[in-house]
Amino acid sequence: MTDSPKRLAFIGTPELSVPFMKTLCASGYEIGLVVTGEDRRRGRGEEPSPSPVKGAAIEMELPVTHEIEDVKNFEIDLAVVVAYGSFIPVDLLEKVLMINVHFSLLPRWRGPAPIERAILAGDTKSGVCIMEVGEEFDIGRVFSRQEVEILARDTTETLRNRLIHAGCELLVSTLDNGLGEPIPQEGEIVWAEKIIPKEREIKWELEAEKIDRLVRIGGAWTTFAGKRFKVWEAEAIAQDVGGQPGQLVGDQVATGKGSLRLIDVQSQNRARQAFDSWKLGARLEENCVFGDG
């Protein structure tokens, strides 16, 4: 496609997709149909509620459907996919040109968790790719890409926000220029598997820097006094503090190399709080150890 497409379908579901939809409309692109995930319960006991994309589309007075096949019934130039979360049938890809926004520098970190995996691996850069939607996840050729630096204290949230900003700009400029000819992915293929809860468990025998990365992707947990204990914010310290891995020494926890200073924590069935406040109320015994259960 060499001409800039003007009438689009937008396919997405979570909150991170919404800025892309709004940016397209603000940039003069007409969205003829929005496809998103089904309404679902988003909290215990709550009634089913619309996805963030559906909620925004309704406010913008855009037509919305939960059926991906409905794309065939609308006159569009192409469909833009941003974190849809469901399979797109191959026969539909043969009838409708679709492009996808992916948060990595492909082919590194194909898959559902590219931001988290990049932080865990200690990568110094990430990025955004505008790519073809292929028959398998993230294998399509790439129309454009933009590198984004991973800062030393980036969390999943802070890096995601910068990737969204860069991605919105890249998407519009790519469409404005008429897509052009896509380029096959080159380099080592690395898969970004979804992070499961067990992977978020802190292994105190690891070096502090690796544990800090785990904390920065969110949801890192350990145990204390036999109960689940989450660490939401921490800082890796190069110096050892003595003691066995997991042992609390002052406001630092000994690790396999260096120590981890705890800043923001959450004990089981309690709200998040500053570590100093938790420590005051915890009535700690001497030489207490995390990861004990």
N, C-alpha and C positions, 0 to 999 in steps of 0.2 A: 504494500500500500504506500503510495507516494503522496496522495492528497491527505490533508488533515481531516480525520473523521469528525463529524459534528454530532451525530445522534448515537448515543451509547446505551448499553445496558450496564448496570452496576451490580456486581455480585459480591456480597460480603456479609459478615455477621457481627463480630465483636466491636468494642469501642474503638480500637485502633483503626478500623476501616472507615469510620465516620468522617475524619478529616479529609480523606481522599475524595469521598463523595461530595462533600461541601466544596472542596477546592475545584473539582471539575465543573460544578455548576457556576461557581464564581468566576471561572475562567472562560465562560461562554459556551460550554458543552451542554447539550440537551440530553438529559437522562430519561429515556423513554420507558424504562422498566427497572425496578430494583428487585433482586432476588436475594433472599436471606433465609437463615435457619428458622425452624419452627419456634413458636412461643413455648417457653418452658418455665418451670419453677426455678427461681434464682435464690431462694432462701427457704429454710425449713417451714413448711406449713403455708407458704405463700401461694396465691393463685398464679397460674401461668402468666408470664409477662412477655412483651415483645423483645426481640433482640435490640441492642443499641442502634444498629443500622435501620431496623424497621421503625423504631421510635423517631429517629431523625428524619427518615423518608416521609413519614406521616406529617411531621411538622412542616416539611418542605413541600408538601402536597404532591409527592411523587407516587406513581402507581407501584404497588408492592405485591409480590407473590412469594410463596414458599416452594413453588414448583419450578425447578430449573428448566424443564422442558418448555415452559411458557415463553422462553426467549425466542423460540422459533416463530412465534405468532406475532412478533413485533418487528417493524422495519427499523433496523439499527445498522450502523456501520461496523461496529465491533462491540465486544463485551469486555469490561475491565473487572478483573477478579482481585480482591484483596482480602485474604484470610476468610474464605467462605466456610471452610471446615467440613465440607462434604464432597463426595465423589461426583465428578462431572462426567456423564456418559460419553464414551468415545464417539458414538454416532452423532452426538450433538456438536462435538468439536469439528466434525467433518462438514457441518452445515453453517456454523457460526465462528468467525474469527474471534479468538479470545486471547487477551494478554493478562499477565499476572505480575503483581508487585511482590518481590521476595526480599527479605531482609538479610541478605548475606552477599558475599562476592563469589558467586557460583563459579565452579562446582563445589567449592568448600561450603559445608554446612547446608546441604540439601536436607529438606525435612521440616518437621513441625516446630523445632526449638532452636533455631539458628542463633538467636540473641543470647540465650542462656549458655549454649554450648561454646560460643565464642568467648564469653567471659570466663567460664570454667577452664578453658584451655589456655588462658593467659594471652589471647590474641591481642595485638596492638591496633588492629584495624578491622572494621566490618564494612558494610555498605548496603546499597540497594541495587537490585537488578529489575529491569522491565523486560519480561521474557514472554515467549510463546507458552501457552498452556499445552502440555503434551499428554500422551496417553498414560504416562507414569509421573509421579510427583517430581517436579523441579528438574526435568531433563531437557526442557525446551531450549531453543536457541535464544540468544540475548540481544535485544534491540539497543539497550543502553545500560550503563552502570555508573554509580557514583560512590567513591570511597568515603567512609566516615571514620574518624579516629576514635578508638576506644580509650577513654581517659582512665587514669590510674584508679580513681574512686568511682567509676561508673557502676551503677546498678542496672538491673534489667529495665527498670522504669526510666532512668535518665538516658540510657542508650537508646531505648525504644523511642522516646520522645524526639531525639535528634534524628533518628532514622525516618520517623514519620515526616518530619519537616523536610528532610532531604528528598524523601520519596515523593512527596506531593509536588515539589518543584520539578523533579526529574520526570514524573509522569506527564505533567502538562507540557513541558518542553519537548518530550518525545512525541506526544500526540501532535503538537503544533508543527513539528517538523515532518509529519507524515510517516512516522515509524521507521521507514527505510528498510534496509536489508538486514535481517538478524544474523548474528555470528554464533557458530557452534561454541559450546562451553569447552574450555581447555584447562588442563591441570588436574591435580589429584582430586578425586571425588571423596568427600568426607560427609558422612551422614549425621544429621542432627536429630538423634532420637529424642522423643518426648522424655522429659525428666520425671521419673517416678518417685513417689515419696521415700522409698528406701534410699535412693541416691542422695537425698537431702540430709540424711543422717550424718552428723559430724563424726569423723574418725580422728580422734585427738592425737593419734600417733603420726599423722601427716604433718608436714611443715605448716607453720602459721599462715604463710602466704596462700597456700592452696585452700585452707579452711576459710580464709577471708573471702576468696572468690566465691565459695559456696554460699557464704552469708549474703554476698552482694547479688546473687540471683534470686534471693527471696525464699523464705520457708525453711531455712536451715534449722535442724533440731537435734537435740541430744536428750539425755535423761538426767534427772536430779532427784535423789531420794525416791527412785523408782517411778517417777512420773515424767511425762513429756515436758520438755523445756525448749522453747524456741529462742534463737538468737537472731534479732532483726538488724542489728548494726554492731559492728565491731571494727577493730583495727589491728593489723598484724604488726608485731614488734619483733625486731631482729634479735634482741638479746634474750637469752634464756633466763628464766626466773627460778629454776630449780624445781624439784618435785617431779612426779610421774606425769605422763600425758593425761590431761583432763583435770589435774589438781588445781584448785583455786589458790592463788598466791596474791593477796591484795585484791586488785581489780583485774588481774590477768590470770589466764588459764594456761598452764604449761602444755606444750605440744611437742611433736617429734623434733621440731627445730624452731626455735624462737617461742613466742607466746602470743596469745590473743587477748587484747584488752576489750572487755565487754562494755557496750555502751547502751544498747536498747534491747530489752529481753521480754519474754512472756512465759510465765509459768502456767502449768495446765489449769484451765478453767478460770484464768485471770486475764485482765486487760494488759496490753503492752505498757511497759513503764521503763524509766531510766534504770540502769543496772544498780546505781547507788541507792535508789529508793527501794528496789527489790531486796538488796542486801541488808538494809536496815531492818526490814520486817521479816527476814527469813530465819533469824536466830541461828546462824551458821555455827557449826562446830569446827574445830581446828582441823586442817588438812582435808576438808571436804573435796569430793571428786565428782566431776560431771561424767556422764556416760556409764553410770553404775547399774543401769537396769534395762 
